[in-house]
Amino acid sequence: MWGTLVAELIARRWAWRVAALALVALTITLFIVNLRRTAERVGRAAERLDMLEQTDAIHRQMLEAAARRPRDRVELAERLRNGRF
């Protein structure tokens, strides 16, 4: 019974058109879903890059501050007396 029904549907021209349209709709849907996932990945990568740049800037500021620090107590006392600290 099912075999006969399937054979009759395959023989019909409109059934082929419906199948082709369904296949096109499925392809477009999968393309859109894949496009959305790719956009999400790109967004996460951009966010990671922003965070990395912020971390790098903070690290650079810390290194610059460490380079300007007084080397010993004598230099610290001298800076405090001169008001340069």
N, CA, C and O atoms as a GROMACS GRO file, in nm:
protein
  340
    1MET      N    1   0.082  -0.119   0.000
    1MET     CA    2   0.000   0.000   0.000
    1MET      C    3   0.087   0.126   0.000
    1MET      O    4   0.068   0.215  -0.083
    2TRP      N    5   0.183   0.134   0.092
    2TRP     CA    6   0.268   0.252   0.098
    2TRP      C    7   0.356   0.262  -0.027
    2TRP      O    8   0.381   0.371  -0.078
    3GLY      N    9   0.401   0.148  -0.074
    3GLY     CA   10   0.483   0.148  -0.194
    3GLY      C   11   0.409   0.202  -0.313
    3GLY      O   12   0.465   0.276  -0.394
    4THR      N   13   0.282   0.166  -0.325
    4THR     CA   14   0.200   0.215  -0.435
    4THR      C   15   0.180   0.366  -0.423
    4THR      O   16   0.187   0.438  -0.522
    5LEU      N   17   0.153   0.412  -0.301
    5LEU     CA   18   0.133   0.556  -0.279
    5LEU      C   19   0.258   0.636  -0.313
    5LEU      O   20   0.250   0.740  -0.378
    6VAL      N   21   0.374   0.586  -0.269
    6VAL     CA   22   0.500   0.655  -0.299
    6VAL      C   23   0.527   0.652  -0.449
    6VAL      O   24   0.570   0.752  -0.506
    7ALA      N   25   0.502   0.539  -0.513
    7ALA     CA   26   0.523   0.528  -0.657
    7ALA      C   27   0.433   0.625  -0.734
    7ALA      O   28   0.476   0.683  -0.833
    8GLU      N   29   0.311   0.642  -0.689
    8GLU     CA   30   0.221   0.737  -0.756
    8GLU      C   31   0.267   0.881  -0.736
    8GLU      O   32   0.258   0.962  -0.828
    9LEU      N   33   0.317   0.913  -0.614
    9LEU     CA   34   0.366   1.050  -0.589
    9LEU      C   35   0.491   1.079  -0.673
    9LEU      O   36   0.507   1.190  -0.723
   10ILE      N   37   0.578   0.980  -0.687
   10ILE     CA   38   0.699   1.001  -0.765
   10ILE      C   39   0.664   1.023  -0.913
   10ILE      O   40   0.733   1.098  -0.982
   11ALA      N   41   0.559   0.959  -0.959
   11ALA     CA   42   0.520   0.972  -1.099
   11ALA      C   43   0.456   1.108  -1.129
   11ALA      O   44   0.453   1.148  -1.245
   12ARG      N   45   0.407   1.177  -1.031
   12ARG     CA   46   0.340   1.306  -1.053
   12ARG      C   47   0.442   1.419  -1.070
   12ARG      O   48   0.542   1.426  -0.999
   13ARG      N   49   0.414   1.506  -1.165
   13ARG     CA   50   0.502   1.619  -1.192
   13ARG      C   51   0.497   1.721  -1.078
   13ARG      O   52   0.601   1.777  -1.042
   14TRP      N   53   0.380   1.748  -1.021
   14TRP     CA   54   0.369   1.847  -0.914
   14TRP      C   55   0.440   1.801  -0.788
   14TRP      O   56   0.487   1.883  -0.709
   15ALA      N   57   0.448   1.668  -0.768
   15ALA     CA   58   0.518   1.617  -0.651
   15ALA      C   59   0.668   1.648  -0.661
   15ALA      O   60   0.732   1.678  -0.560
   16TRP      N   61   0.723   1.640  -0.781
   16TRP     CA   62   0.863   1.674  -0.802
   16TRP      C   63   0.887   1.823  -0.776
   16TRP      O   64   0.989   1.862  -0.719
   17ARG      N   65   0.793   1.904  -0.820
   17ARG     CA   66   0.807   2.048  -0.796
   17ARG      C   67   0.800   2.080  -0.648
   17ARG      O   68   0.878   2.162  -0.598
   18VAL      N   69   0.709   2.017  -0.577
   18VAL     CA   70   0.698   2.038  -0.432
   18VAL      C   71   0.826   1.993  -0.363
   18VAL      O   72   0.875   2.061  -0.272
   19ALA      N   73   0.878   1.879  -0.405
   19ALA     CA   74   1.002   1.830  -0.345
   19ALA      C   75   1.118   1.926  -0.374
   19ALA      O   76   1.201   1.951  -0.286
   20ALA      N   77   1.124   1.978  -0.495
   20ALA     CA   78   1.231   2.073  -0.530
   20ALA      C   79   1.219   2.202  -0.449
   20ALA      O   80   1.319   2.255  -0.401
   21LEU      N   81   1.097   2.252  -0.433
   21LEU     CA   82   1.077   2.373  -0.353
   21LEU      C   83   1.111   2.348  -0.206
   21LEU      O   84   1.168   2.435  -0.140
   22ALA      N   85   1.075   2.232  -0.157
   22ALA     CA   86   1.109   2.198  -0.018
   22ALA      C   87   1.260   2.190   0.000
   22ALA      O   88   1.313   2.234   0.102
   23LEU      N   89   1.328   2.133  -0.099
   23LEU     CA   90   1.473   2.125  -0.093
   23LEU      C   91   1.537   2.264  -0.098
   23LEU      O   92   1.634   2.290  -0.027
   24VAL      N   93   1.485   2.352  -0.180
   24VAL     CA   94   1.535   2.489  -0.187
   24VAL      C   95   1.511   2.561  -0.054
   24VAL      O   96   1.600   2.630  -0.004
   25ALA      N   97   1.392   2.544   0.002
   25ALA     CA   98   1.361   2.608   0.130
   25ALA      C   99   1.452   2.555   0.240
   25ALA      O  100   1.499   2.633   0.324
   26LEU      N  101   1.478   2.427   0.241
   26LEU     CA  102   1.568   2.368   0.341
   26LEU      C  103   1.709   2.422   0.324
   26LEU      O  104   1.776   2.453   0.422
   27THR      N  105   1.754   2.433   0.201
   27THR     CA  106   1.889   2.485   0.175
   27THR      C  107   1.902   2.629   0.223
   27THR      O  108   2.001   2.665   0.287
   28ILE      N  109   1.803   2.711   0.193
   28ILE     CA  110   1.807   2.852   0.235
   28ILE      C  111   1.803   2.862   0.387
   28ILE      O  112   1.875   2.942   0.446
   29THR      N  113   1.719   2.780   0.450
   29THR     CA  114   1.711   2.782   0.596
   29THR      C  115   1.844   2.742   0.659
   29THR      O  116   1.890   2.808   0.753
   30LEU      N  117   1.907   2.637   0.609
   30LEU     CA  118   2.037   2.596   0.663
   30LEU      C  119   2.144   2.702   0.639
   30LEU      O  120   2.230   2.722   0.724
   31PHE      N  121   2.138   2.769   0.524
   31PHE     CA  122   2.234   2.877   0.497
   31PHE      C  123   2.218   2.991   0.597
   31PHE      O  124   2.317   3.044   0.647
   32ILE      N  125   2.095   3.029   0.625
   32ILE     CA  126   2.069   3.138   0.718
   32ILE      C  127   2.113   3.101   0.860
   32ILE      O  128   2.172   3.183   0.931
   33VAL      N  129   2.086   2.977   0.900
   33VAL     CA  130   2.128   2.932   1.034
   33VAL      C  131   2.280   2.933   1.043
   33VAL      O  132   2.336   2.976   1.144
   34ASN      N  133   2.346   2.885   0.939
   34ASN     CA  134   2.492   2.884   0.939
   34ASN      C  135   2.547   3.027   0.939
   34ASN      O  136   2.647   3.054   1.006
   35LEU      N  137   2.484   3.117   0.868
   35LEU     CA  138   2.525   3.257   0.866
   35LEU      C  139   2.512   3.319   1.004
   35LEU      O  140   2.599   3.396   1.046
   36ARG      N  141   2.405   3.287   1.076
   36ARG     CA  142   2.384   3.339   1.210
   36ARG      C  143   2.492   3.287   1.305
   36ARG      O  144   2.546   3.363   1.386
   37ARG      N  145   2.523   3.160   1.294
   37ARG     CA  146   2.628   3.103   1.381
   37ARG      C  147   2.763   3.165   1.351
   37ARG      O  148   2.840   3.193   1.443
   38THR      N  149   2.791   3.188   1.224
   38THR     CA  150   2.918   3.251   1.188
   38THR      C  151   2.924   3.393   1.244
   38THR      O  152   3.029   3.435   1.294
   39ALA      N  153   2.815   3.466   1.237
   39ALA     CA  154   2.811   3.602   1.292
   39ALA      C  155   2.833   3.600   1.443
   39ALA      O  156   2.901   3.687   1.496
   40GLU      N  157   2.775   3.502   1.511
   40GLU     CA  158   2.796   3.491   1.656
   40GLU      C  159   2.943   3.465   1.687
   40GLU      O  160   2.999   3.524   1.779
   41ARG      N  161   3.006   3.376   1.609
   41ARG     CA  162   3.148   3.348   1.630
   41ARG      C  163   3.234   3.471   1.606
   41ARG      O  164   3.327   3.499   1.681
   42VAL      N  165   3.201   3.545   1.501
   42VAL     CA  166   3.276   3.668   1.471
   42VAL      C  167   3.258   3.770   1.583
   42VAL      O  168   3.353   3.838   1.622
   43GLY      N  169   3.137   3.780   1.635
   43GLY     CA  170   3.111   3.872   1.746
   43GLY      C  171   3.190   3.836   1.870
   43GLY      O  172   3.245   3.923   1.938
   44ARG      N  173   3.194   3.705   1.901
   44ARG     CA  174   3.272   3.662   2.017
   44ARG      C  175   3.421   3.687   1.996
   44ARG      O  176   3.491   3.726   2.090
   45ALA      N  177   3.470   3.666   1.874
   45ALA     CA  178   3.612   3.691   1.846
   45ALA      C  179   3.644   3.839   1.859
   45ALA      O  180   3.749   3.876   1.910
   46ALA      N  181   3.554   3.924   1.812
   46ALA     CA  182   3.575   4.069   1.824
   46ALA      C  183   3.575   4.112   1.971
   46ALA      O  184   3.656   4.196   2.012
   47GLU      N  185   3.486   4.054   2.048
   47GLU     CA  186   3.482   4.086   2.192
   47GLU      C  187   3.610   4.040   2.260
   47GLU      O  188   3.665   4.112   2.343
   48ARG      N  189   3.659   3.920   2.224
   48ARG     CA  190   3.784   3.870   2.280
   48ARG      C  191   3.900   3.962   2.243
   48ARG      O  192   3.987   3.988   2.326
   49LEU      N  193   3.901   4.011   2.120
   49LEU     CA  194   4.007   4.102   2.076
   49LEU      C  195   4.003   4.233   2.154
   49LEU      O  196   4.107   4.285   2.193
   50ASP      N  197   3.883   4.287   2.176
   50ASP     CA  198   3.870   4.409   2.256
   50ASP      C  199   3.923   4.389   2.397
   50ASP      O  200   3.995   4.474   2.450
   51MET      N  201   3.885   4.277   2.458
   51MET     CA  202   3.933   4.248   2.594
   51MET      C  203   4.084   4.232   2.596
   51MET      O  204   4.150   4.276   2.690
   52LEU      N  205   4.139   4.168   2.493
   52LEU     CA  206   4.284   4.151   2.486
   52LEU      C  207   4.354   4.286   2.472
   52LEU      O  208   4.458   4.308   2.533
   53GLU      N  209   4.298   4.375   2.392
   53GLU     CA  210   4.357   4.508   2.376
   53GLU      C  211   4.351   4.586   2.507
   53GLU      O  212   4.447   4.655   2.542
   54GLN      N  213   4.239   4.577   2.579
   54GLN     CA  214   4.228   4.646   2.708
   54GLN      C  215   4.329   4.589   2.809
   54GLN      O  216   4.395   4.664   2.880
   55THR      N  217   4.340   4.459   2.812
   55THR     CA  218   4.436   4.396   2.903
   55THR      C  219   4.577   4.435   2.869
   55THR      O  220   4.659   4.462   2.957
   56ASP      N  221   4.607   4.440   2.739
   56ASP     CA  222   4.741   4.480   2.695
   56ASP      C  223   4.770   4.625   2.734
   56ASP      O  224   4.881   4.656   2.778
   57ALA      N  225   4.672   4.714   2.719
   57ALA     CA  226   4.693   4.854   2.756
   57ALA      C  227   4.717   4.868   2.907
   57ALA      O  228   4.804   4.944   2.949
   58ILE      N  229   4.640   4.796   2.985
   58ILE     CA  230   4.659   4.801   3.131
   58ILE      C  231   4.796   4.746   3.169
   58ILE      O  232   4.865   4.802   3.254
   59HIS      N  233   4.835   4.636   3.105
   59HIS     CA  234   4.966   4.576   3.134
   59HIS      C  235   5.078   4.674   3.096
   59HIS      O  236   5.176   4.688   3.169
   60ARG      N  237   5.062   4.741   2.981
   60ARG     CA  238   5.162   4.839   2.938
   60ARG      C  239   5.172   4.953   3.039
   60ARG      O  240   5.282   4.999   3.070
   61GLN      N  241   5.058   5.000   3.090
   61GLN     CA  242   5.059   5.107   3.191
   61GLN      C  243   5.129   5.061   3.318
   61GLN      O  244   5.204   5.137   3.380
   62MET      N  245   5.106   4.938   3.357
   62MET     CA  246   5.171   4.885   3.477
   62MET      C  247   5.322   4.877   3.457
   62MET      O  248   5.399   4.909   3.548
   63LEU      N  249   5.366   4.834   3.338
   63LEU     CA  250   5.510   4.827   3.312
   63LEU      C  251   5.574   4.966   3.309
   63LEU      O  252   5.684   4.985   3.358
   64GLU      N  253   5.503   5.063   3.250
   64GLU     CA  254   5.556   5.200   3.249
   64GLU      C  255   5.565   5.257   3.390
   64GLU      O  256   5.662   5.325   3.424
   65ALA      N  257   5.465   5.229   3.473
   65ALA     CA  258   5.468   5.276   3.612
   65ALA      C  259   5.582   5.208   3.688
   65ALA      O  260   5.648   5.273   3.769
   66ALA      N  261   5.604   5.081   3.662
   66ALA     CA  262   5.713   5.010   3.730
   66ALA      C  263   5.850   5.065   3.686
   66ALA      O  264   5.944   5.068   3.765
   67ALA      N  265   5.859   5.108   3.560
   67ALA     CA  266   5.986   5.164   3.512
   67ALA      C  267   6.016   5.299   3.577
   67ALA      O  268   6.132   5.336   3.590
   68ARG      N  269   5.912   5.373   3.616
   68ARG     CA  270   5.931   5.505   3.677
   68ARG      C  271   5.943   5.500   3.829
   68ARG      O  272   5.965   5.603   3.892
   69ARG      N  273   5.930   5.384   3.889
   69ARG     CA  274   5.930   5.377   4.035
   69ARG      C  275   6.069   5.406   4.092
   69ARG      O  276   6.170   5.387   4.024
   70PRO      N  277   6.074   5.452   4.216
   70PRO     CA  278   6.205   5.476   4.279
   70PRO      C  279   6.280   5.344   4.300
   70PRO      O  280   6.219   5.243   4.336
   71ARG      N  281   6.409   5.346   4.278
   71ARG     CA  282   6.488   5.223   4.286
   71ARG      C  283   6.520   5.181   4.430
   71ARG      O  284   6.535   5.062   4.459
   72ASP      N  285   6.531   5.278   4.520
   72ASP     CA  286   6.560   5.245   4.659
   72ASP      C  287   6.500   5.352   4.751
   72ASP      O  288   6.434   5.445   4.705
   73ARG      N  289   6.523   5.336   4.880
   73ARG     CA  290   6.465   5.428   4.978
   73ARG      C  291   6.520   5.569   4.964
   73ARG      O  292   6.449   5.667   4.984
   74VAL      N  293   6.646   5.578   4.930
   74VAL     CA  294   6.709   5.709   4.918
   74VAL      C  295   6.642   5.789   4.805
   74VAL      O  296   6.610   5.906   4.821
   75GLU      N  297   6.623   5.724   4.691
   75GLU     CA  298   6.558   5.791   4.579
   75GLU      C  299   6.413   5.826   4.612
   75GLU      O  300   6.364   5.932   4.571
   76LEU      N  301   6.344   5.739   4.686
   76LEU     CA  302   6.207   5.768   4.728
   76LEU      C  303   6.202   5.890   4.818
   76LEU      O  304   6.118   5.978   4.800
   77ALA      N  305   6.292   5.895   4.914
   77ALA     CA  306   6.297   6.010   5.004
   77ALA      C  307   6.329   6.139   4.927
   77ALA      O  308   6.273   6.244   4.955
   78GLU      N  309   6.419   6.128   4.830
   78GLU     CA  310   6.455   6.245   4.750
   78GLU      C  311   6.336   6.294   4.667
   78GLU      O  312   6.313   6.415   4.657
   79ARG      N  313   6.263   6.204   4.611
   79ARG     CA  314   6.144   6.242   4.533
   79ARG      C  315   6.038   6.306   4.622
   79ARG      O  316   5.974   6.403   4.583
   80LEU      N  317   6.019   6.251   4.742
   80LEU     CA  318   5.921   6.309   4.833
   80LEU      C  319   5.962   6.450   4.876
   80LEU      O  320   5.877   6.538   4.887
   81ARG      N  321   6.091   6.471   4.900
   81ARG     CA  322   6.136   6.604   4.938
   81ARG      C  323   6.120   6.706   4.825
   81ARG      O  324   6.087   6.822   4.850
   82ASN      N  325   6.145   6.662   4.703
   82ASN     CA  326   6.137   6.753   4.589
   82ASN      C  327   5.993   6.769   4.539
   82ASN      O  328   5.968   6.858   4.457
   83GLY      N  329   5.902   6.690   4.584
   83GLY     CA  330   5.763   6.698   4.543
   83GLY      C  331   5.737   6.641   4.403
   83GLY      O  332   5.638   6.676   4.340
   84ARG      N  333   5.824   6.555   4.356
   84ARG     CA  334   5.807   6.495   4.223
   84ARG      C  335   5.733   6.361   4.227
   84ARG      O  336   5.709   6.302   4.121
   85PHE      N  337   5.697   6.314   4.340
   85PHE     CA  338   5.638   6.180   4.348
   85PHE      C  339   5.495   6.181   4.315
   85PHE      O  340   5.430   6.077   4.318
   0.00000   0.00000   0.00000
